[in-house]
Amino acid sequence: MNWKLTATAIGLSLLTVTGVARADGELNIYNWGNYTSPDLIKKFEETYKVKVTVTDYDSNDTALAKVRQGASGYDIVVPSASVVPVWISEGLLLETDPNKMENF
């Protein structure tokens, strides 16, 4: 598995406390710049009838600062694996259970 796919998979398993995923037809993702495949997003939108908005960030510090502000509106945030312990210690992530997710 390549790094981009791994990072995306990790990110999809993590949700920010400030923006728990909602079933309102929109999905807001905060990810490293150029890591999210436009073709994958298009296929996801068509398959699940949801509008996906991807906002890019350029550093772990930028992402952390934005999420620390709260009320970011992001449903999914993809931090680097190296900073996940910091995010956890600050209470910025919710644990998910893939066994309880449909279609996972």
C-alpha positions in Angstrom: 0.0 0.0 0.0 1.4 3.4 -0.9 1.9 6.3 1.6 -0.9 8.4 0.2 -3.4 5.6 0.5 -2.2 4.7 3.9 -2.5 8.3 5.1 -6.0 8.6 3.7 -7.0 5.4 5.3 -5.7 6.5 8.7 -7.3 9.9 8.3 -10.7 8.4 7.4 -10.6 6.5 10.7 -10.1 9.7 12.7 -12.7 12.3 13.3 -12.1 15.6 15.0 -14.1 16.3 18.2 -15.1 19.7 16.8 -16.7 18.3 13.7 -18.2 14.9 14.1 -19.3 13.5 10.8 -22.9 14.3 9.9 -25.3 12.6 7.5 -26.4 15.9 5.8 -25.2 15.3 2.3 -21.9 17.1 2.8 -18.5 15.9 3.9 -15.7 18.3 4.8 -12.2 16.9 4.8 -9.0 18.7 6.0 -5.9 17.0 4.4 -2.4 17.6 3.3 -2.2 19.5 0.0 -2.4 17.3 -3.1 -3.0 14.1 -1.1 -6.6 13.6 -2.0 -7.3 12.2 -5.4 -9.9 14.2 -7.3 -11.0 11.0 -9.1 -11.5 9.2 -5.8 -13.6 12.1 -4.5 -15.7 12.2 -7.6 -16.4 8.5 -7.4 -17.2 8.8 -3.7 -19.6 11.6 -4.4 -21.4 9.7 -7.1 -21.6 6.5 -5.1 -22.8 8.0 -1.8 -24.7 11.0 -3.2 -22.7 13.4 -1.0 -20.8 16.6 -1.7 -17.2 16.4 -0.6 -15.2 19.5 0.1 -11.5 19.1 0.6 -9.4 21.9 2.3 -5.7 21.5 2.1 -3.1 22.4 4.7 0.7 22.7 4.3 2.1 21.7 7.7 1.1 19.8 10.8 1.4 23.1 12.8 -1.1 24.7 10.5 -3.6 21.9 10.8 -3.2 21.7 14.6 -3.6 25.4 15.0 -6.8 25.4 12.9 -8.4 22.5 14.8 -7.4 23.9 18.2 -9.4 27.0 17.4 -12.5 24.8 17.5 -15.7 24.8 15.4 -13.6 24.0 12.3 -16.5 22.3 10.5 -14.3 19.5 9.3 -15.8 16.0 9.5 -12.4 14.3 8.8 -9.0 15.6 9.5 -5.8 13.7 8.3 -2.9 14.5 10.6 0.5 12.9 10.1 1.0 9.7 12.1 3.9 11.3 13.9 1.6 14.0 15.5 -1.4 11.8 16.3 -0.3 11.3 19.9 -0.3 15.1 20.4 -3.8 15.3 18.9 -5.0 12.5 21.2 -3.5 14.1 24.3 -5.2 17.3 23.5 -8.6 15.6 23.1 -8.8 16.6 19.4 -9.7 13.1 18.0 -12.5 10.7 18.5 -11.9 7.0 18.4 -13.8 5.1 15.7 -14.7 1.4 15.4 -14.6 0.2 11.8 -16.5 -2.9 12.9 -19.5 -0.7 13.5 -19.3 1.1 10.2 -21.4 0.0 7.2 -19.4 -0.6 4.0 -16.0 -0.3 5.7 
